[in-house]
Amino acid sequence: MAASPGPAGGGGAGAAHGSGPSGFAFDSGLEIKTRSVEQTLLPLVSQITTLINHKDNTKKSDKTLQAIQRVGQAVNLAVGRFVKVGEAIANENWDLKEEINIACIEAKQAGETIAALTDVSSLNHPESDGQITIFTDKTGVIKAARLLLSSVTRVLLLADRVVIKQIIRSRNKVLATMERLEKVNSFQEFVQIFSQFGNEMVEFAHLTGDRQNDLKDEKKKAKMAAARSVLEKCTMMLLTASKTCLRHPNCESAHKNKEGVFDRMKVALDKVIEIVTECKPNGENDISSISIFTGIKEFKANIETLRENLYFQSKETLSVMLEALLERTEDFTDCAYTSHEHRERILELSAQARTELQQLISVWIQAQSRKTKSITEELELTILKISHSLNELKKELHSTAAQLAADLLKYHADHVVLKALKLTGVEGNLEGLAEYACKLSEQKERLVETCRLLRHVSGTEPLEITCLHAEETFQVTGQQIISAAETLTLHPSSKIAKENLDVFCEAWECQISDMSILLREINDVFEGRRGEKYGYLSLPKPMKNSANLRSLKADKPDSEEQAKIAKLGLKLGLLTSDANCEIEKWEDQENEVLLYGRNMSSMAYSLYLFTRGEGPLKTYQDLIHQLEVFAEEGLKLASSVQAFSKQLKDDDKLMLLLEINKFVPLCHQLQTIIKTPLQNQVFLKVDKCITKARSMMAVLVQLLSLCYKLLKKL
């Protein structure tokens, strides 16, 4: 998968491939290749399973035999590539070399066995009599497939250990350099150390970016994105805050400002390691467990089990669960900004839920002693009543939080307080500073409380984490803006103090903007317009391949480049039309395969518009970002198609999986092109990317058509 590194503090492309102490080195490109081959192998092994389960008593057509042989050859080739990557990892990590090499040997043997047993293209000819094949030795194929999966899994687990160790060592290097930066006393020394720090941050960003892309758990992925976003933004803050301290060494507020940045970066670094190692310090509880919506969902699931089993739950458990979630509604009722109407309605619905639970328990006890039709119907009615009350409570809580957030965002859209703080700073107005610092503190507390309420009603775990990230950002950044403004007020002619305040104010404004997107997404989830499978715009965006993007042109293509790109885009535009025609045929417009296909078609159309100098993508950097998402969406579509293939008969399944095996490598190739260092050849990179995107769209059209036909047939 493509890396999407986070923070950038300087450094060149060479920093992308880190080298730790004790000769420890691991090219993150190896991890990309490993994942690429792994994801190529798994569909092929799935095809082998299909072949093993193929009916023996039917005559095999030449077409089927050729398909079987292609699968065996493809598996063996993929295993060969995988083994080369594994051996390269082993050679660079002596402590794991023996284990990795043994697993690679086993994988190679399994691949060769599968290739030999699937060499069946001449099976219908007389001279093939007596040949041992998949049809005469199914046990051999099963053993080889199991050995292949076992050995590949071992290599991947060992490679994973290598990556985790590298991330930890990279973090330790960053921390060590940060300690030196904290103690530096001269500007010249600071510049030298910060340059090293920038390189180390780029290396850390590459490693954690790859790791974030690998995470399957959306919750962990959101946590990683939040931590990496903090590191990205704090890198610039650290630069200006440290320079301000060096310029004004006796200024207490400047030191306080700098310490706040260092502290937040250290917490974020620890958070990354916690996610990577899956180890929580001191048995720390998961914050998402306090969400009211999560509590309501769990409570409803528990009472609904009574329909099947009257003895599965205890009365005390349900009472405790309800009280715990209703207690959390006090965050709303105790909030000074909640309207009287909302507060009264929340209290009324809470009391109603308590009463209806007592009614449910009463009917439940009766149902345990006498199982009649009337008591069963009464139990069903009480379950429906309390579920309805809790749904009404959810609506009221969502309405309260959403209204508070919308009003707050509207009120602070013009950033009057920040502008006033900047003005009082350059004027050296200490009285004005005190006044507006107080106003910003009030604004901060209100934003923090609103984020807390939004977290209760966010509806999905990634959005809960985004709310928590916003809450923490407002809390910390608010204090840092005040200390930065105080420094400027004490030194009104200081350019670096002014620049420092601007950096913190910009971070605040950015978080306000993200909060408006977050609110829209929470509303979408509540109203059913967005599901778990969609990406979240409000999630902190990890900065993409830093060394790569810094060398991209930030401006639009010139006229000559635009003319060349336009030729590339013509075919892409036609393929987008073809894909849309296939999409319109589908009756189930909510089918997961179709959703991913539609997303890809939409993105491809944006790419096409870019080639004409139109549309939302304006710069080369915009284009590369879009292509990264396009490739990721392609892999999601492939996974969804593979899941659909499990419903099909053997021949149909094989036909569909062969198409997937054309599509997945194209996705990985596009990701590899995106990550490859540019070396001042921007247009060549864009040319290759758009060409690869065209190839992906051509296969996508075939996939959508085939899936539609097979779905109708099914």
Salt bridges, closest charged atoms under 4 A:
ASP27 OD1 - HIS17 ND1 2.92
GLU31 OE2 - ARG35 NH1 2.94
ASP56 OD2 - LYS138 NZ 3.50
ASP95 OD2 - LYS165 NZ 2.58
GLU106 OE1 - ARG154 NH2 2.86
ASP160 OD1 - ARG211 NH1 2.35
GLU182 OE1 - LYS266 NZ 2.95
GLU203 OE1 - LYS173 NZ 3.04
ASP210 OD2 - LYS675 NZ 3.53
ASP214 OD1 - ARG35 NE 2.76
ASP270 OD1 - ARG171 NH1 3.03
GLU274 OE1 - LYS271 NZ 3.62
GLU278 OE2 - LYS220 NZ 2.71
GLU284 OE2 - LYS271 NZ 3.94
ASP286 OD2 - LYS219 NZ 2.39
ASP286 OD1 - LYS223 NZ 3.97
ASP286 OD2 - LYS280 NZ 3.92
GLU323 OE2 - ARG354 NE 2.81
ASP331 OD2 - HIS456 NE2 2.78
GLU348 OE2 - ARG345 NH1 3.05
GLU380 OE1 - ARG307 NE 2.69
GLU392 OE2 - LYS395 NZ 3.44
GLU396 OE2 - HIS342 ND1 2.64
GLU435 OE2 - LYS439 NZ 3.58
GLU445 OE2 - LYS444 NZ 3.29
GLU461 OE2 - LYS219 NZ 3.66
GLU471 OE2 - ARG452 NH2 3.40
GLU471 OE1 - ARG455 NH2 3.06
ASP502 OD1 - LYS422 NZ 3.67
ASP502 OD2 - LYS498 NZ 3.54
ASP524 OD1 - ARG529 NH2 2.54
GLU527 OE1 - ARG529 NH1 2.14
GLU560 OE2 - LYS564 NZ 3.59
GLU561 OE2 - LYS553 NZ 3.07
GLU582 OE2 - LYS585 NZ 3.25
GLU587 OE2 - LYS712 NZ 3.21
GLU614 OE2 - ARG612 NH2 3.51
GLU633 OE1 - LYS636 NZ 3.97
ASP651 OD1 - HIS54 NE2 3.03
ASP652 OD2 - LYS713 NZ 2.88
GLU659 OE2 - LYS662 NZ 2.96
